[in-house]
Amino acid sequence: MRDDGNAKVSIAPCGQQLCATNLWVGDTSKGEQAGDKLIMTLRPASQGTLAGKAYDPKRNRTYSMMLTVRKGGLTTRGCIGAGLICKNVRWTPAK
């Protein structure tokens, strides 16, 4: 679950990448819908951290991405514009 409670996502292998697929979205006003995918090409960067790129086929955008495993969940950091605009999101396992 996303930290704001607005999305439930499944992260699973898809080919040689990882895909984050929206299973449920509460507020669709920003264009997010169930079934939307983010295709991540990530490699180990340090202990508990993966880094690389994430592609959003719906918006045709590629982001730099960092995924960090933390106690009780994950934190993702996605950036566009050569790292000038970034957003951190905390994720916890859904019950």
PAZAPA-4460 file (N, C-alpha, C; in steps of 0.05 Angstrom, whole numbers, plus 32768, in hexadecimal, padded with zeros to 4 digits):
% residues 95
    n_x    n_y    n_z   ca_x   ca_y   ca_z    c_x    c_y    c_z   seq   type   mol
   8011   7FE8   8000   8000   8000   8000   8012   8019   8000     1      M     A
   800A   802D   7FF0   8018   8046   7FF0   8013   8055   800A     2      R     A
   8026   8065   8013   8024   8072   802D   800C   8084   8030     3      D     A
   8001   808E   801A   7FEA   80A0   801C   7FD0   808F   801C     4      D     A
   7FD2   8075   8019   7FBB   8063   8019   7FAB   8064   7FFF     5      G     A
   7FB5   8070   7FEB   7FA6   8074   7FD2   7FAB   805E   7FBD     6      N     A
   7FBE   804D   7FC1   7FC4   8038   7FAD   7FCE   801F   7FBA     7      A     A
   7FC6   8009   7FAE   7FD0   7FEE   7FB5   7FDE   7FE4   7F9C     8      K     A
   7FF7   7FDC   7F9E   8007   7FD4   7F87   8013   7FB9   7F8C     9      V     A
   8015   7FAA   7F76   8023   7F90   7F77   803E   7F94   7F68    10      S     A
   8054   7F8C   7F75   806E   7F8D   7F68   8076   7F70   7F63    11      I     A
   807B   7F6A   7F49   8081   7F4E   7F41   8093   7F4F   7F28    12      A     A
   80A2   7F39   7F24   80B1   7F37   7F0B   809F   7F38   7EF2    13      P     A
   80A9   7F46   7EDE   809D   7F45   7EC3   80B3   7F44   7EAF    14      C     A
   80B9   7F2D   7EA5   80D0   7F29   7E94   80E9   7F2C   7EA5    15      G     A
   80FC   7F3C   7E9C   8115   7F41   7EAC   8113   7F59   7EBD    16      Q     A
   80FC   7F67   7EBD   80F8   7F7E   7ECD   80E5   7F78   7EE5    17      Q     A
   80E0   7F8D   7EF4   80CB   7F8C   7F09   80B4   7F9E   7EFF    18      L     A
   809C   7F96   7F04   8085   7FA7   7EFE   8076   7FAD   7F17    19      C     A
   806F   7FC6   7F1B   805D   7FCF   7F30   8042   7FD4   7F22    20      A     A
   802E   7FC4   7F2A   8014   7FC6   7F1D   8000   7FD0   7F31    21      T     A
   7FF1   7FE5   7F2B   7FDC   7FEE   7F3C   7FC6   7FD9   7F3E    22      N     A
   7FC0   7FD0   7F56   7FAA   7FBE   7F5B   7F91   7FCD   7F62    23      L     A
   7F95   7FE3   7F70   7F7E   7FF4   7F79   7F88   8011   7F7B    24      W     A
   7F78   8024   7F73   7F7E   8040   7F75   7F65   804E   7F80    25      V     A
   7F68   805D   7F96   7F51   806A   7FA2   7F49   8083   7F94    26      G     A
   7F5C   8095   7F90   7F56   80AF   7F82   7F62   80AE   7F67    27      D     A
   7F51   80AD   7F52   7F5B   80AB   7F37   7F5D   80C6   7F29    28      T     A
   7F5B   80DC   7F38   7F5B   80F7   7F2C   7F76   80FE   7F1F    29      S     A
   7F8C   80F1   7F26   7FA6   80F6   7F1A   7FAC   80E3   7F03    30      K     A
   7F97   80D4   7EFA   7F9A   80C2   7EE4   7FA3   80A6   7EEA    31      G     A
   7FA9   80A0   7F03   7FB1   8084   7F0A   7F98   8073   7F0A    32      E     A
   7F9B   805A   7F00   7F86   8047   7F00   7F90   802B   7F07    33      Q     A
   7F7E   801A   7F0F   7F86   7FFE   7F14   7F8F   7FF2   7EF9    34      A     A
   7FA5   7FE2   7EFA   7FB0   7FD7   7EE2   7FC8   7FE6   7ED6    35      G     A
   7FCB   8000   7EDE   7FE2   800F   7ED5   7FFC   8001   7EDF    36      D     A
   8011   8002   7ECE   802A   7FF5   7ED5   8041   8009   7ED4    37      K     A
   8055   8003   7EE5   806F   8011   7EE4   8083   7FFA   7EE0    38      L     A
   8093   7FFB   7ECA   80A6   7FE6   7EC4   80C1   7FF0   7ECD    39      I     A
   80CD   7FE1   7EE1   80E6   7FE9   7EED   80FD   7FD8   7EE5    40      M     A
   8112   7FE4   7EDC   812C   7FD6   7ED7   813F   7FDF   7EEC    41      T     A
   8142   7FCF   7F01   8152   7FD6   7F18   8168   7FC3   7F1D    42      L     A
   817E   7FCD   7F28   8195   7FBD   7F2F   819D   7FC4   7F4C    43      R     A
   81AA   7FB1   7F5A   81B3   7FB7   7F75   81C6   7FCF   7F75    44      P     A
   81C1   7FE1   7F87   81D3   7FF9   7F8A   81E2   7FF8   7FA4    45      A     A
   81D6   7FEE   7FB9   81E3   7FEA   7FD2   81D1   7FD7   7FE2    46      S     A
   81DA   7FD1   7FFB   81CA   7FBE   800B   81AD   7FC8   800F    47      Q     A
   819A   7FB9   8004   817E   7FC0   8008   8173   7FD5   7FF4    48      G     A
   8184   7FDD   7FE1   817B   7FF2   7FCE   817F   7FE9   7FB1    49      T     A
   816B   7FED   7FA1   816C   7FE9   7F84   816A   8004   7F76    50      L     A
   8177   8007   7F60   8176   8021   7F52   8176   801B   7F34    51      A     A
   8169   802E   7F25   8168   802B   7F08   8153   803D   7EFC    52      G     A
   8144   8032   7EE9   812F   8041   7EDB   8114   8035   7EDF    53      K     A
   8100   8045   7EDC   80E4   803C   7EDC   80D6   8049   7EC5    54      A     A
   80C7   8039   7EB6   80B9   8043   7E9E   809B   8041   7EA4    55      Y     A
   808D   8057   7E9F   8070   8058   7EA1   8064   8058   7E85    56      D     A
   805A   8041   7E7B   8050   8041   7E5F   8037   8052   7E5B    57      P     A
   8027   8056   7E6F   800F   8066   7E6C   8016   8083   7E66    58      K     A
   802B   808E   7E73   8033   80A9   7E70   804B   80AC   7E5D    59      R     A
   8057   8096   7E54   806E   8095   7E44   8085   80A5   7E50    60      N     A
   808A   80A0   7E6A   809F   80AE   7E79   80B2   809A   7E86    61      R     A
   80CB   80A1   7E87   80DF   8091   7E95   80EA   80A1   7EAC    62      T     A
   80EC   8094   7EC3   80F5   80A1   7EDC   810E   8093   7EE5    63      Y     A
   8120   80A2   7EF3   8135   8094   7F02   8127   808A   7F1B    64      S     A
   812E   8073   7F24   8120   8066   7F3A   8133   805A   7F4E    65      M     A
   812D   805D   7F67   813B   804F   7F7D   8126   8042   7F8F    66      M     A
   812A   8029   7F95   8119   801A   7FA6   8129   8010   7FBE    67      L     A
   8121   8017   7FD6   8130   8010   7FEE   811E   7FFF   8000    68      T     A
   8128   7FE8   8008   8119   7FD7   801A   811F   7FE2   8036    69      V     A
   810A   7FE5   8046   810D   7FEF   8061   80FC   7FDD   8073    70      R     A
   8100   7FDF   808D   80F0   7FCF   809F   80D2   7FD6   809C    71      K     A
   80C2   7FC2   8096   80A5   7FC7   8093   809D   7FD1   8078    72      G     A
   80AE   7FD0   8063   80A5   7FD8   8049   80BB   7FE1   8036    73      G     A
   80B4   7FF3   8024   80C6   7FFD   8010   80C4   801C   800E    74      L     A
   80D8   8028   8004   80D7   8044   7FFC   80E0   8046   7FDF    75      T     A
   80D1   8054   7FCF   80D9   8059   7FB3   80DF   8076   7FB0    76      T     A
   80F2   807C   7F9F   80F8   8098   7F97   80FA   8099   7F79    77      R     A
   80E8   80A8   7F6D   80E7   80AB   7F50   80ED   80C8   7F49    78      G     A
   80FE   80CC   7F34   8106   80E7   7F2C   8103   80EA   7F0D    79      C     A
   80FD   8102   7F05   80FD   810A   7EE9   810E   8123   7EE6    80      I     A
   8114   812C   7ECE   8122   8145   7ECA   813E   8144   7ED6    81      G     A
   814D   812F   7ED0   8169   812C   7EDA   816A   812E   7EF8    82      A     A
   8156   8124   7F06   8156   8124   7F23   814D   813E   7F2F    83      G     A
   8142   8151   7F1F   8139   816A   7F2A   811E   8168   7F38    84      L     A
   810D   8156   7F2F   80F3   8152   7F3B   80F1   8135   7F44    85      I     A
   80EF   8131   7F5F   80EF   8116   7F6A   80D8   8113   7F7E    86      C     A
   80CF   80FA   7F82   80BA   80F4   7F95   80C1   80DA   7FA3    87      K     A
   80C0   80DB   7FBE   80C3   80C3   7FCE   80A8   80B9   7FD6    88      N     A
   80A4   809E   7FD5   808C   8092   7FDE   8093   807A   7FF0    89      V     A
   8085   8078   8006   8089   8061   8018   8073   804D   8013    90      R     A
   807A   8034   8014   8067   801E   800F   8068   800A   8026    91      W     A
   8051   8000   802E   804F   7FEB   8043   8040   7FD4   8038    92      T     A
   8045   7FBC   8042   8037   7FA4   8038   8019   7FA7   803D    93      P     A
   8008   7FA0   802A   7FEB   7FA0   802D   7FE3   7F89   803E    94      A     A
   7FCD   7F8D   804C   7FC3   7F77   805D   7FAB   7F6B   8050    95      K     A
***
